[in-house]
Amino acid sequence: MLALETLLEESIAHHGHKCPGQVLGVRMAKLGCTMLDIEKPKESKKLIVYVEIDRCVTDAILAVTGCKLGRRTLKYIDLGKVAATFLNLENGDAFRIVAKDDSRERAWRYVDADTDKKTAQLIAYKIMPDRELFNVMRVHVDVKPQDMPGHPIARVKCELCHEGVNDRREVIVEEKVLCASCAKGAYYLVQDTIETRA
């Protein structure tokens, strides 16, 4: 595994700015991969990471591990928690790592009293022991075939909107095959359908 500073530089280049979340995410990814004995995560075909927040930490985890939504090796579970689960597909080992809320306060032990909050966290998060930053638990993750990396295993068409649905994400309602949006309501409201010129 590359050194913390090298991984942090890669993460910042990917994310666009330096912040405490980047340091936490890099540390979290390093710890998760180390616990799974995956030394070169970007070259690994056996790593899947489940992230629980759409914040800076997730960009750092992506930068360190090389896991991506489009490759189905990065899974986003919207729980709003600074947490991630690292899974080794080869042997089923998995560890969920959660940032401790009190690590912000503990950061002050590692810096001078006149340091501003952001700088204090940037400095402290690099040097604090893992046990002061994270709670770690061994977990089991049951990865269904439709959630595995690779080509889609199934594709159907919604009987209402006629859009395609991959990987068994369809819903059966009164014997009709529907997409989740038609069955449960969409996050968007269609205002108009536009013809493209090209």
SVG drawing of the C-alpha trace seen along z (x, -y; Angstrom):
<svg xmlns="http://www.w3.org/2000/svg" viewBox="-53 -31 58 49">
<polyline fill="none" stroke="black" stroke-width="0.4" points="0.0,0.0 1.3,-3.5 2.2,-6.0 -0.5,-8.1 0.8,-11.4 1.0,-9.9 -2.6,-8.5 -3.7,-11.9 -2.3,-13.7 -4.1,-11.4 -7.3,-11.8 -7.1,-15.6 -6.4,-15.7 -9.5,-13.6 -11.8,-15.5 -10.6,-19.0 -9.6,-20.3 -7.9,-19.3 -10.2,-18.8 -10.4,-16.7 -12.8,-14.3 -10.2,-13.5 -7.7,-12.5 -10.4,-10.4 -11.4,-8.6 -7.8,-7.8 -7.1,-6.5 -10.3,-4.5 -9.5,-3.0 -6.0,-2.1 -7.2,-0.4 -10.0,1.5 -7.6,2.8 -4.9,3.7 -7.4,5.7 -8.4,7.6 -4.7,8.1 -5.3,6.3 -2.0,4.4 -2.8,3.0 -6.6,2.2 -6.6,0.5 -5.4,3.7 -7.7,6.0 -10.7,7.8 -11.8,9.0 -12.6,5.7 -16.1,4.2 -16.7,1.2 -20.0,0.1 -20.1,-3.6 -22.8,-5.1 -22.4,-8.8 -22.1,-11.1 -19.4,-13.4 -15.7,-14.0 -14.8,-10.7 -16.4,-8.7 -14.3,-10.5 -11.2,-9.6 -12.2,-6.0 -12.8,-5.9 -9.4,-7.4 -7.5,-5.0 -9.3,-1.8 -10.2,-2.4 -13.7,-1.1 -16.3,-2.7 -20.1,-2.8 -19.8,-2.1 -17.8,1.0 -20.2,2.1 -17.3,2.3 -18.5,-0.8 -21.9,-0.5 -23.7,-3.6 -26.1,-3.0 -27.6,-6.3 -27.4,-6.3 -25.7,-9.6 -22.9,-8.0 -19.2,-8.4 -18.8,-4.7 -17.7,-2.1 -17.6,1.6 -14.7,3.3 -15.5,6.7 -13.1,9.3 -15.2,11.2 -12.7,14.1 -13.0,15.2 -16.0,13.3 -14.1,11.3 -15.6,7.9 -15.0,5.1 -17.2,2.1 -15.3,-1.0 -17.1,-4.0 -15.5,-7.3 -15.9,-8.2 -17.8,-11.3 -15.5,-12.3 -12.4,-12.3 -13.1,-16.0 -12.6,-16.8 -9.7,-14.4 -7.9,-16.2 -7.2,-19.1 -4.8,-16.8 -2.5,-16.7 -2.1,-20.5 -1.4,-23.8 -4.4,-25.6 -4.3,-28.5 -4.8,-26.2 -8.0,-26.7 -10.5,-23.8 -9.9,-22.7 -6.2,-22.7 -6.3,-20.9 -8.3,-18.1 -6.1,-18.0 -3.0,-17.6 -4.5,-15.3 -6.3,-12.9 -3.0,-12.1 -1.3,-11.0 -4.0,-9.8 -4.0,-6.1 -6.7,-4.1 -8.4,-3.3 -9.0,-7.0 -10.4,-7.6 -12.5,-4.6 -14.7,-1.8 -14.1,1.4 -16.4,4.4 -16.2,7.7 -19.4,8.1 -21.0,10.4 -22.3,9.1 -24.5,11.2 -23.8,10.1 -26.6,11.2 -25.8,12.3 -27.5,9.2 -25.2,7.0 -21.9,8.5 -19.5,6.7 -19.8,7.7 -22.4,7.7 -26.1,7.3 -27.6,10.7 -31.1,9.6 -33.0,6.8 -36.7,6.2 -38.9,3.4 -41.3,1.5 -44.9,2.0 -45.8,-1.7 -42.9,-3.9 -41.3,-1.3 -37.8,-2.1 -35.3,0.8 -34.5,2.1 -31.3,4.0 -30.3,6.5 -33.6,7.5 -34.4,4.0 -38.0,4.3 -41.0,4.5 -44.1,6.7 -47.3,4.9 -50.6,6.6 -48.8,9.0 -47.3,6.1 -43.5,5.6 -42.7,2.0 -39.6,0.0 -39.2,-1.3 -40.1,-4.8 -43.4,-3.7 -44.1,-1.4 -43.0,-3.6 -42.8,-7.1 -39.8,-8.9 -37.4,-11.4 -38.2,-13.6 -41.4,-15.1 -41.6,-15.1 -42.6,-18.5 -42.2,-18.0 -40.7,-15.5 -38.2,-17.0 -37.3,-15.8 -33.6,-15.9 -32.3,-17.4 -29.4,-15.1"/>
</svg>
